[in-house]
Amino acid sequence: MTVLLVEQNVRQALALAHRACVLENGRLTLTGPAQAVLADDRLKRAYLGL
């Protein structure tokens, strides 16, 4: 089963997911296991402000 979850809270969304895809301006920029996506520096810089 596939569920498309659109959520503002990245940490909460990835806590629920096994895999994640990140779209930026309609393009797939990052995909993989949820924990790997959460640990990716590109995601941290762009969306978490770190």
Distance bins in CASP14 RR format, pairs under 12 A and 6 or more apart:
PFRMAT RR
TARGET T0000
AUTHOR 0000-0000-0000
RMODE 2
METHOD distances of the structure
MODEL  1
1 18 0 0 0 0 0 1 0 0 0 0 0
2 17 0 0 0 0 0 1 0 0 0 0 0
2 18 0 0 0 0 0 1 0 0 0 0 0
2 19 0 0 0 0 1 0 0 0 0 0 0
2 21 0 0 0 0 0 1 0 0 0 0 0
3 13 0 0 0 0 0 1 0 0 0 0 0
3 16 0 0 0 0 1 0 0 0 0 0 0
3 17 0 0 0 0 1 0 0 0 0 0 0
3 18 0 0 0 0 0 1 0 0 0 0 0
3 19 0 0 0 0 0 1 0 0 0 0 0
3 20 0 0 0 0 0 1 0 0 0 0 0
4 13 0 0 0 0 0 1 0 0 0 0 0
4 17 0 0 0 0 0 1 0 0 0 0 0
4 19 0 0 0 0 0 1 0 0 0 0 0
4 20 0 0 0 0 0 1 0 0 0 0 0
4 21 0 0 0 0 1 0 0 0 0 0 0
4 23 0 0 0 0 0 1 0 0 0 0 0
5 12 0 0 0 0 1 0 0 0 0 0 0
5 13 1 0 1 0 0 0 0 0 0 0 0
5 14 0 0 0 0 1 0 0 0 0 0 0
5 15 0 0 0 0 0 1 0 0 0 0 0
5 16 1 0 0 1 0 0 0 0 0 0 0
5 17 1 0 0 1 0 0 0 0 0 0 0
5 18 0 0 0 0 0 1 0 0 0 0 0
5 19 0 0 0 0 0 1 0 0 0 0 0
5 20 0 0 0 0 1 0 0 0 0 0 0
5 21 0 0 0 0 0 1 0 0 0 0 0
5 34 0 0 0 0 0 1 0 0 0 0 0
6 13 0 0 0 0 1 0 0 0 0 0 0
6 17 0 0 0 0 0 1 0 0 0 0 0
6 20 0 0 0 0 0 1 0 0 0 0 0
6 21 0 0 0 0 0 1 0 0 0 0 0
6 22 0 0 0 0 0 1 0 0 0 0 0
6 23 0 0 0 0 1 0 0 0 0 0 0
7 13 1 1 0 0 0 0 0 0 0 0 0
7 14 0 0 0 0 1 0 0 0 0 0 0
7 15 0 0 0 0 0 1 0 0 0 0 0
7 16 0 0 0 0 1 0 0 0 0 0 0
7 17 0 0 0 0 1 0 0 0 0 0 0
7 20 0 0 0 0 0 1 0 0 0 0 0
7 47 0 0 0 0 0 1 0 0 0 0 0
8 47 0 0 0 0 1 0 0 0 0 0 0
9 15 0 0 0 0 1 0 0 0 0 0 0
9 16 0 0 0 0 0 1 0 0 0 0 0
9 38 0 0 0 0 0 1 0 0 0 0 0
9 47 0 0 0 0 0 1 0 0 0 0 0
9 48 0 0 0 0 0 1 0 0 0 0 0
10 16 0 0 0 0 0 1 0 0 0 0 0
10 17 0 0 0 0 0 1 0 0 0 0 0
10 20 0 0 0 0 1 0 0 0 0 0 0
10 22 0 0 0 0 1 0 0 0 0 0 0
10 30 0 0 0 0 0 1 0 0 0 0 0
10 34 0 0 0 0 0 1 0 0 0 0 0
10 37 0 0 0 0 1 0 0 0 0 0 0
10 38 1 0 0 1 0 0 0 0 0 0 0
10 40 0 0 0 0 0 1 0 0 0 0 0
10 43 1 0 0 1 0 0 0 0 0 0 0
10 44 0 0 0 0 1 0 0 0 0 0 0
10 46 0 0 0 0 1 0 0 0 0 0 0
10 47 1 0 1 0 0 0 0 0 0 0 0
10 48 1 0 0 1 0 0 0 0 0 0 0
10 49 0 0 0 0 0 1 0 0 0 0 0
10 50 0 0 0 0 0 1 0 0 0 0 0
11 17 0 0 0 0 0 1 0 0 0 0 0
11 20 0 0 0 0 0 1 0 0 0 0 0
11 34 0 0 0 0 0 1 0 0 0 0 0
11 35 0 0 0 0 0 1 0 0 0 0 0
11 37 0 0 0 0 0 1 0 0 0 0 0
11 38 1 0 0 1 0 0 0 0 0 0 0
11 39 0 0 0 0 0 1 0 0 0 0 0
11 43 0 0 0 0 0 1 0 0 0 0 0
11 44 0 0 0 0 0 1 0 0 0 0 0
11 47 0 0 0 0 1 0 0 0 0 0 0
11 48 1 0 0 1 0 0 0 0 0 0 0
11 50 0 0 0 0 0 1 0 0 0 0 0
12 34 0 0 0 0 0 1 0 0 0 0 0
12 38 0 0 0 0 0 1 0 0 0 0 0
13 19 0 0 0 0 0 1 0 0 0 0 0
13 20 1 0 0 1 0 0 0 0 0 0 0
13 21 0 0 0 0 0 1 0 0 0 0 0
13 22 0 0 0 0 0 1 0 0 0 0 0
13 34 0 0 0 0 1 0 0 0 0 0 0
13 37 0 0 0 0 0 1 0 0 0 0 0
13 38 0 0 0 0 1 0 0 0 0 0 0
13 43 0 0 0 0 0 1 0 0 0 0 0
13 47 0 0 0 0 0 1 0 0 0 0 0
14 20 1 0 1 0 0 0 0 0 0 0 0
14 21 0 0 0 0 0 1 0 0 0 0 0
14 22 0 0 0 0 1 0 0 0 0 0 0
14 30 0 0 0 0 0 1 0 0 0 0 0
14 32 0 0 0 0 0 1 0 0 0 0 0
14 33 0 0 0 0 1 0 0 0 0 0 0
14 34 1 0 1 0 0 0 0 0 0 0 0
14 35 1 0 0 1 0 0 0 0 0 0 0
14 36 0 0 0 0 1 0 0 0 0 0 0
14 37 1 0 0 1 0 0 0 0 0 0 0
14 38 1 0 1 0 0 0 0 0 0 0 0
14 39 0 0 0 0 1 0 0 0 0 0 0
14 40 0 0 0 0 0 1 0 0 0 0 0
14 43 0 0 0 0 1 0 0 0 0 0 0
14 44 0 0 0 0 0 1 0 0 0 0 0
14 47 0 0 0 0 0 1 0 0 0 0 0
14 48 0 0 0 0 0 1 0 0 0 0 0
15 34 1 0 0 1 0 0 0 0 0 0 0
15 35 0 0 0 0 1 0 0 0 0 0 0
15 37 0 0 0 0 0 1 0 0 0 0 0
15 38 0 0 0 0 1 0 0 0 0 0 0
16 34 0 0 0 0 1 0 0 0 0 0 0
16 38 0 0 0 0 0 1 0 0 0 0 0
17 31 0 0 0 0 0 1 0 0 0 0 0
17 32 0 0 0 0 1 0 0 0 0 0 0
17 33 0 0 0 0 1 0 0 0 0 0 0
17 34 1 0 1 0 0 0 0 0 0 0 0
17 35 0 0 0 0 1 0 0 0 0 0 0
17 36 0 0 0 0 0 1 0 0 0 0 0
17 37 0 0 0 0 1 0 0 0 0 0 0
17 38 0 0 0 0 1 0 0 0 0 0 0
18 32 0 0 0 0 1 0 0 0 0 0 0
18 33 1 0 0 1 0 0 0 0 0 0 0
18 34 1 0 0 1 0 0 0 0 0 0 0
18 35 0 0 0 0 1 0 0 0 0 0 0
18 36 0 0 0 0 0 1 0 0 0 0 0
18 37 0 0 0 0 0 1 0 0 0 0 0
19 30 0 0 0 0 0 1 0 0 0 0 0
19 31 1 0 0 1 0 0 0 0 0 0 0
19 32 1 0 1 0 0 0 0 0 0 0 0
19 33 1 0 1 0 0 0 0 0 0 0 0
19 34 1 0 0 1 0 0 0 0 0 0 0
19 35 0 0 0 0 0 1 0 0 0 0 0
19 36 0 0 0 0 1 0 0 0 0 0 0
19 37 0 0 0 0 1 0 0 0 0 0 0
19 38 0 0 0 0 0 1 0 0 0 0 0
20 28 0 0 0 0 0 1 0 0 0 0 0
20 29 0 0 0 0 0 1 0 0 0 0 0
20 30 1 0 0 1 0 0 0 0 0 0 0
20 31 1 0 0 1 0 0 0 0 0 0 0
20 32 1 0 0 1 0 0 0 0 0 0 0
20 33 1 0 0 1 0 0 0 0 0 0 0
20 34 1 0 1 0 0 0 0 0 0 0 0
20 35 0 0 0 0 1 0 0 0 0 0 0
20 36 0 0 0 0 1 0 0 0 0 0 0
20 37 1 0 1 0 0 0 0 0 0 0 0
20 38 1 0 0 1 0 0 0 0 0 0 0
20 39 0 0 0 0 0 1 0 0 0 0 0
20 40 0 0 0 0 1 0 0 0 0 0 0
20 43 0 0 0 0 1 0 0 0 0 0 0
20 47 0 0 0 0 0 1 0 0 0 0 0
21 27 0 0 0 0 0 1 0 0 0 0 0
21 28 1 0 1 0 0 0 0 0 0 0 0
21 29 0 0 0 0 1 0 0 0 0 0 0
21 30 1 0 0 1 0 0 0 0 0 0 0
21 31 1 0 1 0 0 0 0 0 0 0 0
21 32 1 0 0 1 0 0 0 0 0 0 0
21 33 0 0 0 0 0 1 0 0 0 0 0
21 34 0 0 0 0 0 1 0 0 0 0 0
21 37 0 0 0 0 1 0 0 0 0 0 0
21 43 0 0 0 0 0 1 0 0 0 0 0
22 28 1 0 0 1 0 0 0 0 0 0 0
22 29 1 0 1 0 0 0 0 0 0 0 0
22 30 1 1 0 0 0 0 0 0 0 0 0
22 31 1 0 0 1 0 0 0 0 0 0 0
22 32 0 0 0 0 1 0 0 0 0 0 0
22 34 0 0 0 0 0 1 0 0 0 0 0
22 36 0 0 0 0 0 1 0 0 0 0 0
22 37 1 0 0 1 0 0 0 0 0 0 0
22 38 0 0 0 0 0 1 0 0 0 0 0
22 40 0 0 0 0 1 0 0 0 0 0 0
22 42 0 0 0 0 1 0 0 0 0 0 0
22 43 1 0 0 1 0 0 0 0 0 0 0
22 44 0 0 0 0 0 1 0 0 0 0 0
22 46 0 0 0 0 1 0 0 0 0 0 0
22 47 1 0 0 1 0 0 0 0 0 0 0
22 48 0 0 0 0 0 1 0 0 0 0 0
23 29 1 0 0 1 0 0 0 0 0 0 0
23 30 0 0 0 0 1 0 0 0 0 0 0
23 31 0 0 0 0 1 0 0 0 0 0 0
23 43 0 0 0 0 0 1 0 0 0 0 0
23 46 0 0 0 0 0 1 0 0 0 0 0
23 47 0 0 0 0 0 1 0 0 0 0 0
24 30 0 0 0 0 1 0 0 0 0 0 0
24 31 0 0 0 0 0 1 0 0 0 0 0
24 42 0 0 0 0 1 0 0 0 0 0 0
24 43 0 0 0 0 0 1 0 0 0 0 0
24 45 0 0 0 0 0 1 0 0 0 0 0
24 46 1 0 0 1 0 0 0 0 0 0 0
24 47 0 0 0 0 1 0 0 0 0 0 0
25 46 0 0 0 0 0 1 0 0 0 0 0
28 37 0 0 0 0 0 1 0 0 0 0 0
29 37 0 0 0 0 0 1 0 0 0 0 0
29 40 0 0 0 0 1 0 0 0 0 0 0
29 42 1 0 0 1 0 0 0 0 0 0 0
29 43 0 0 0 0 1 0 0 0 0 0 0
29 45 0 0 0 0 0 1 0 0 0 0 0
29 46 0 0 0 0 1 0 0 0 0 0 0
29 47 0 0 0 0 0 1 0 0 0 0 0
30 36 0 0 0 0 1 0 0 0 0 0 0
30 37 1 0 1 0 0 0 0 0 0 0 0
30 38 0 0 0 0 0 1 0 0 0 0 0
30 39 0 0 0 0 0 1 0 0 0 0 0
30 40 1 0 1 0 0 0 0 0 0 0 0
30 41 0 0 0 0 0 1 0 0 0 0 0
30 42 1 0 0 1 0 0 0 0 0 0 0
30 43 1 0 0 1 0 0 0 0 0 0 0
30 44 0 0 0 0 0 1 0 0 0 0 0
30 45 0 0 0 0 0 1 0 0 0 0 0
30 46 0 0 0 0 1 0 0 0 0 0 0
30 47 0 0 0 0 0 1 0 0 0 0 0
31 37 1 0 0 1 0 0 0 0 0 0 0
31 40 0 0 0 0 0 1 0 0 0 0 0
31 42 0 0 0 0 0 1 0 0 0 0 0
31 43 0 0 0 0 0 1 0 0 0 0 0
32 38 0 0 0 0 0 1 0 0 0 0 0
32 39 0 0 0 0 0 1 0 0 0 0 0
32 40 0 0 0 0 1 0 0 0 0 0 0
32 43 0 0 0 0 0 1 0 0 0 0 0
33 39 0 0 0 0 1 0 0 0 0 0 0
33 40 0 0 0 0 0 1 0 0 0 0 0
34 40 0 0 0 0 0 1 0 0 0 0 0
34 43 0 0 0 0 0 1 0 0 0 0 0
35 43 0 0 0 0 0 1 0 0 0 0 0
36 42 0 0 0 0 0 1 0 0 0 0 0
36 43 0 0 0 0 1 0 0 0 0 0 0
37 43 1 0 0 1 0 0 0 0 0 0 0
37 44 0 0 0 0 0 1 0 0 0 0 0
37 46 0 0 0 0 0 1 0 0 0 0 0
37 47 0 0 0 0 0 1 0 0 0 0 0
37 48 0 0 0 0 0 1 0 0 0 0 0
38 44 0 0 0 0 1 0 0 0 0 0 0
38 47 0 0 0 0 0 1 0 0 0 0 0
38 48 0 0 0 0 1 0 0 0 0 0 0
38 50 0 0 0 0 0 1 0 0 0 0 0
39 48 0 0 0 0 0 1 0 0 0 0 0
39 50 0 0 0 0 0 1 0 0 0 0 0
40 46 0 0 0 0 1 0 0 0 0 0 0
40 47 0 0 0 0 0 1 0 0 0 0 0
40 48 0 0 0 0 0 1 0 0 0 0 0
40 50 0 0 0 0 0 1 0 0 0 0 0
41 47 0 0 0 0 0 1 0 0 0 0 0
41 48 0 0 0 0 0 1 0 0 0 0 0
41 49 0 0 0 0 0 1 0 0 0 0 0
41 50 0 0 0 0 1 0 0 0 0 0 0
42 48 0 0 0 0 0 1 0 0 0 0 0
42 49 0 0 0 0 0 1 0 0 0 0 0
42 50 0 0 0 0 0 1 0 0 0 0 0
43 49 0 0 0 0 1 0 0 0 0 0 0
43 50 0 0 0 0 1 0 0 0 0 0 0
44 50 1 0 1 0 0 0 0 0 0 0 0
END
